[in-house]
Amino acid sequence: MRLDKFISNNTNYSRKQTKKLIDLKKVTINDFLVIDGSIKINLEKDVIKINDQIISKKSFVYIALNKPKGYVCSNSNIEGKSVLELILENHKNLHTIGRLDKDTTGLIILTNDGSFTHFIKSPKNEIEKEYQVWLEKPFEKKMLEKLNQDIYLDGKKIKKFKIKNIDQNKLNIILYEGKYHHIKRIFKIVNNPVVKLNRIRINKLSLNNLNLELGKYKYIEIKDILDI
Ligand code: URA
């Protein structure tokens, strides 16, 4: 990893501030003065110091929460109670990976690891998110046929999704990307509004195996979500 990236990732200094610190000769690797922020460092062996203080790798947290209704996934008080209020410990930069609507329940991951958030959210990584959907009316074959055609949201063709376990007005849907009101807008196309939505899985991480009551959470690890 580049030295400047390591410093900006693990301190409150931006890349620009890091460059300034290097120009001011405040940064050392193994007690040798650094003159170029692009130098590659070895995270296992190298000791990085700023003003003689060791910079250690930040420890990231990953939390699986069973989100209850009535909570929003942002930290703006205007929109209502935030899921962040349900986490009793303090973690700087804690945020949700994507968002569930205020009236949606189920699995949401919180972390302070921005690059992990980016990885999970990026449509190109096609991370599966599975939801249980309850519809106003029974889901009919002709609706499925319509939804199997190309669908555009916000003027862009959305990724294909999977629908399974159809049982009258109940089914499961698997998405590979997440747009605002994604599922609600999909079912509006076939005039069958969503009445209830519950997310049950993000890739390997399944609500079933977590044994979490609504509003409760558990600390997890990346390997619980991805095969690593
Ligand atoms: N799609 C929606 O419409 N709402 C959610 O909360 C999640 C996916």
Residues whose N, C-alpha, C, O or C-beta is under 5 A from the ligand:
A	BS01	URA	R99 L100 D101 T104 K179 H181 H182 I183 K184
